[in-house]
């Protein structure tokens, strides 16, 4: 063998040794990363379990509140229905009272106004009668100028 062949053979051996070392290092790093991944996975599973337990506890705590909220909503609905019925009764009562007040006003007005009109008519008749008696004969009292005024053109 020549010196060059030995040198190349040594270089190949060194490269192989270097490759083997790198592969062993890669396997060691991969094993370390695998262990870290397993630890992270275990921690994540514990956190998930804790979160699930917390959600279940919150669900159990919230369930009675939801039941109470539903009961309050039902009671509010019932109260609103009763209030609506009461408002309808009040509306009917106000309508009836208004109608009766209108009817009473009409009766009172008729009872007062009709005799008052008759009284006013009677007073007007008496006034006209007294005016006629005071004036005497209307034909003697008119002056000649009053008779000619309607005939005047100008």
Residue frames relative to the residue before (quaternion, step in Angstrom):
aa qw qx qy qz dx dy dz
X 1.0000 0.0000 0.0000 0.0000 0.00 0.00 0.00
X 0.4108 -0.7190 0.5109 0.2308 3.38 -1.06 0.73
X 0.6677 -0.5000 0.3620 0.4160 3.45 -1.26 0.24
X 0.6396 0.5275 -0.3295 0.4518 3.54 1.03 -0.73
X 0.6423 0.5199 -0.3322 0.4548 3.55 0.94 -0.73
X 0.6456 0.5058 -0.3229 0.4723 3.56 1.01 -0.79
X 0.6368 0.5196 -0.3318 0.4630 3.56 0.96 -0.80
X 0.6727 0.4815 -0.2999 0.4751 3.60 0.91 -0.92
X 0.6350 0.5185 -0.3275 0.4698 3.56 1.02 -0.78
X 0.6406 0.5054 -0.3172 0.4834 3.60 1.01 -0.75
X 0.6460 0.5137 -0.3213 0.4644 3.59 1.00 -0.82
X 0.6393 0.5109 -0.3214 0.4765 3.58 1.03 -0.80
X 0.6556 0.5050 -0.3153 0.4644 3.58 0.94 -0.88
X 0.6525 0.5082 -0.3092 0.4694 3.57 0.97 -0.86
X 0.6487 0.5044 -0.3108 0.4776 3.60 0.97 -0.84
X 0.6427 0.5082 -0.3204 0.4754 3.60 0.97 -0.79
X 0.6520 0.5053 -0.3105 0.4723 3.56 0.95 -0.89
X 0.6443 0.5168 -0.3068 0.4729 3.56 1.01 -0.86
X 0.6457 0.5103 -0.3050 0.4792 3.63 0.98 -0.85
X 0.6501 0.5039 -0.3173 0.4719 3.57 0.95 -0.86
X 0.6494 0.5125 -0.3167 0.4640 3.59 0.97 -0.84
X 0.6503 0.5072 -0.3127 0.4712 3.56 0.96 -0.83
X 0.6546 0.5057 -0.3136 0.4662 3.58 0.99 -0.81
X 0.6395 0.5034 -0.3288 0.4791 3.58 0.99 -0.81
X 0.6408 0.5196 -0.3160 0.4685 3.58 1.02 -0.84
X 0.6495 0.5115 -0.3136 0.4671 3.57 0.99 -0.86
X 0.6443 0.5040 -0.3263 0.4737 3.61 1.02 -0.80
X 0.6480 0.5087 -0.3253 0.4642 3.61 0.98 -0.83
X 0.6585 0.4919 -0.3077 0.4794 3.60 0.94 -0.89
X 0.6429 0.5151 -0.3227 0.4661 3.62 0.95 -0.82
X 0.6447 0.5058 -0.3235 0.4731 3.60 0.99 -0.81
X 0.6475 0.5113 -0.3173 0.4677 3.57 0.97 -0.86
X 0.6563 0.4943 -0.3032 0.4828 3.61 0.94 -0.89
X 0.6278 0.5364 -0.3333 0.4550 3.61 1.00 -0.75
X 0.6557 0.4956 -0.3089 0.4787 3.59 1.01 -0.87
X 0.6521 0.5038 -0.3153 0.4707 3.57 0.96 -0.83
X 0.6310 0.5222 -0.3262 0.4720 3.59 1.03 -0.75
X 0.6478 0.5060 -0.3203 0.4709 3.58 1.00 -0.82
X 0.6460 0.5049 -0.3243 0.4717 3.59 0.98 -0.80
X 0.6492 0.5071 -0.3153 0.4711 3.59 0.96 -0.87
X 0.6419 0.5176 -0.3158 0.4694 3.56 1.01 -0.83
X 0.6466 0.5094 -0.3175 0.4707 3.59 0.97 -0.80
X 0.6492 0.5048 -0.3102 0.4769 3.57 0.98 -0.86
X 0.6505 0.5125 -0.3111 0.4663 3.57 0.97 -0.85
X 0.6484 0.5089 -0.3224 0.4656 3.58 0.99 -0.82
X 0.6428 0.5084 -0.3280 0.4699 3.59 1.00 -0.79
X 0.6482 0.5111 -0.3153 0.4683 3.59 0.99 -0.85
X 0.6487 0.5135 -0.3112 0.4677 3.56 1.02 -0.85
X 0.6386 0.5149 -0.3229 0.4721 3.57 0.96 -0.81
X 0.6506 0.5058 -0.3096 0.4744 3.58 0.95 -0.90
X 0.6542 0.5072 -0.3111 0.4668 3.60 0.95 -0.86
X 0.6471 0.5117 -0.3239 0.4632 3.60 0.97 -0.81
X 0.6431 0.5078 -0.3207 0.4751 3.57 1.02 -0.79
X 0.6446 0.5155 -0.3204 0.4649 3.59 1.01 -0.81
X 0.6430 0.5130 -0.3183 0.4713 3.59 0.98 -0.84
X 0.6494 0.5062 -0.3204 0.4684 3.59 0.96 -0.84
X 0.6520 0.5066 -0.3190 0.4653 3.60 0.99 -0.81
X 0.6483 0.5029 -0.3167 0.4760 3.58 0.97 -0.84
X 0.6276 0.5380 -0.3306 0.4554 3.57 1.00 -0.83
X 0.6704 0.4847 -0.2971 0.4768 3.57 0.97 -0.83
X 0.6556 0.4974 -0.3123 0.4746 3.58 1.09 -0.70
X 0.6922 0.4872 -0.2714 0.4581 3.58 1.02 -0.80
X 0.5540 0.6468 -0.3914 0.3487 3.59 1.04 -0.66
X 0.6832 0.4500 -0.3224 0.4763 3.68 0.80 -0.79
X 0.6154 0.5425 -0.3517 0.4508 3.58 1.08 -0.66
X 0.6377 0.5148 -0.3213 0.4743 3.58 1.02 -0.78
X 0.6336 0.5183 -0.3310 0.4694 3.57 0.99 -0.80
X 0.6614 0.4945 -0.3060 0.4737 3.60 0.96 -0.87
X 0.6376 0.5239 -0.3290 0.4591 3.59 0.98 -0.81
X 0.6427 0.5067 -0.3234 0.4750 3.59 0.98 -0.78
X 0.6456 0.5095 -0.3242 0.4675 3.58 0.99 -0.81
X 0.6472 0.5086 -0.3193 0.4696 3.59 0.99 -0.81
X 0.6420 0.5176 -0.3246 0.4632 3.58 0.97 -0.80
X 0.6426 0.5093 -0.3231 0.4725 3.59 0.99 -0.80
X 0.6627 0.5011 -0.3030 0.4667 3.59 0.95 -0.88
X 0.6379 0.5176 -0.3247 0.4688 3.59 1.02 -0.79
X 0.6356 0.5224 -0.3233 0.4675 3.57 1.01 -0.79
X 0.6569 0.5033 -0.3024 0.4730 3.56 0.96 -0.88
X 0.6518 0.5102 -0.3107 0.4671 3.59 0.97 -0.86
X 0.6409 0.5174 -0.3232 0.4659 3.58 0.98 -0.81
X 0.6409 0.5170 -0.3255 0.4647 3.58 0.99 -0.80
X 0.6647 0.4918 -0.3053 0.4724 3.61 0.93 -0.89
X 0.6363 0.5216 -0.3269 0.4650 3.58 1.01 -0.79
X 0.6342 0.5245 -0.3272 0.4643 3.58 1.00 -0.78
X 0.6474 0.5081 -0.3204 0.4692 3.59 0.97 -0.81
X 0.6556 0.5066 -0.3129 0.4644 3.59 0.95 -0.86
X 0.6432 0.5170 -0.3212 0.4645 3.59 0.98 -0.81
X 0.6389 0.5149 -0.3275 0.4684 3.58 1.01 -0.76
X 0.6386 0.5144 -0.3275 0.4694 3.60 1.03 -0.79
X 0.6539 0.5078 -0.3108 0.4668 3.58 0.95 -0.88
X 0.6340 0.5294 -0.3276 0.4587 3.58 0.99 -0.83
X 0.6579 0.4997 -0.3071 0.4724 3.58 0.94 -0.88
X 0.6476 0.5216 -0.3138 0.4582 3.57 0.98 -0.86
X 0.6646 0.4920 -0.3042 0.4729 3.59 0.91 -0.92
X 0.6348 0.5237 -0.3306 0.4620 3.60 0.99 -0.79
X 0.6642 0.4976 -0.3049 0.4672 3.60 0.92 -0.89
X 0.6584 0.5009 -0.3146 0.4655 3.60 0.92 -0.90
X 0.6436 0.5212 -0.3207 0.4597 3.58 0.95 -0.85
X 0.6514 0.5100 -0.3132 0.4663 3.56 0.95 -0.87
X 0.6745 0.4863 -0.3001 0.4676 3.60 0.92 -0.86
X 0.6238 0.5228 -0.3437 0.4684 3.60 1.03 -0.71
X 0.6418 0.5147 -0.3235 0.4675 3.59 0.97 -0.82
X 0.6596 0.5008 -0.3096 0.4672 3.59 0.93 -0.88
X 0.6612 0.5047 -0.3060 0.4631 3.59 0.94 -0.89
X 0.6313 0.5277 -0.3256 0.4657 3.57 1.00 -0.82
X 0.6549 0.5052 -0.3172 0.4641 3.57 0.93 -0.84
X 0.6569 0.5004 -0.3162 0.4670 3.62 0.94 -0.84
X 0.6667 0.4924 -0.3073 0.4676 3.60 0.90 -0.91
X 0.6458 0.5195 -0.3233 0.4567 3.56 0.94 -0.86
X 0.6633 0.4922 -0.3073 0.4725 3.58 0.94 -0.86
X 0.6656 0.5075 -0.3055 0.4539 3.59 1.00 -0.81
X 0.7288 0.4088 -0.2453 0.4915 3.61 1.05 -0.65
X 0.7120 0.4898 -0.2771 0.4199 3.57 0.78 -1.02
X 0.6498 0.5343 -0.3378 0.4221 3.60 0.86 -0.85
X 0.6893 0.4306 -0.3107 0.4929 3.68 0.76 -0.81
X 0.6169 0.5423 -0.3557 0.4458 3.61 1.05 -0.68
X 0.6409 0.5147 -0.3254 0.4673 3.61 0.95 -0.77
X 0.6556 0.5046 -0.3113 0.4676 3.53 0.98 -0.87
X 0.6400 0.5189 -0.3173 0.4696 3.57 1.05 -0.79
X 0.6483 0.5051 -0.3164 0.4737 3.58 0.97 -0.85
X 0.6444 0.5117 -0.3226 0.4678 3.59 0.98 -0.80
X 0.6404 0.5217 -0.3184 0.4651 3.57 1.00 -0.80
X 0.6542 0.5032 -0.3063 0.4743 3.58 0.99 -0.86
X 0.6409 0.5163 -0.3278 0.4640 3.60 0.99 -0.78
X 0.6443 0.5118 -0.3218 0.4683 3.58 1.01 -0.79
X 0.6573 0.5019 -0.3139 0.4663 3.58 0.93 -0.84
X 0.6347 0.5329 -0.3198 0.4593 3.58 1.00 -0.86
X 0.6662 0.4916 -0.3037 0.4715 3.56 0.93 -0.93
X 0.6402 0.5276 -0.3242 0.4546 3.58 1.02 -0.80
X 0.6681 0.4846 -0.3009 0.4778 3.60 0.94 -0.87
X 0.6224 0.5352 -0.3428 0.4569 3.58 1.05 -0.71
X 0.6503 0.5026 -0.3153 0.4744 3.56 0.98 -0.77
X 0.6626 0.5046 -0.3099 0.4586 3.58 0.93 -0.84
X 0.6649 0.4977 -0.2999 0.4693 3.61 1.00 -0.75
X 0.6933 0.4922 -0.2840 0.4432 3.54 0.90 -0.88
X 0.3485 -0.7358 0.5117 0.2747 3.55 1.02 -0.60
X 0.7738 -0.2669 0.2316 0.5256 3.57 -1.06 -0.83
X 0.3666 -0.7573 0.4877 0.2329 3.62 -0.54 1.05
X 0.6056 0.5678 -0.3787 0.4092 3.67 1.08 -0.44
X 0.6728 0.4933 -0.3054 0.4591 3.60 1.02 -0.66
X 0.6907 0.5298 -0.2731 0.4094 3.60 1.01 -0.66
X 0.6125 0.5619 -0.3754 0.4101 3.63 1.02 -0.51
X 0.3480 -0.7428 0.5360 0.1995 3.53 -0.95 0.84
X 0.6522 -0.5303 0.3756 0.3903 3.50 -1.24 0.37
X 0.6408 0.5333 -0.3342 0.4397 3.63 0.98 -0.72
X 0.6336 0.5196 -0.3384 0.4627 3.60 1.04 -0.66
X 0.6604 0.4971 -0.3176 0.4646 3.58 1.06 -0.65
X 0.6996 0.4713 -0.2747 0.4614 3.60 1.04 -0.69
X 0.5211 0.6703 -0.4128 0.3299 3.63 1.07 -0.49
X 0.6837 0.4607 -0.3359 0.4555 3.65 0.75 -0.73
X 0.6763 0.4986 -0.3067 0.4471 3.63 1.12 -0.47
X 0.5369 0.6519 -0.3939 0.3627 3.57 1.26 -0.32
X 0.1010 -0.7607 0.6402 0.0368 3.53 -0.96 0.97
X 0.4891 0.7065 -0.4293 0.2780 3.54 -0.66 0.87
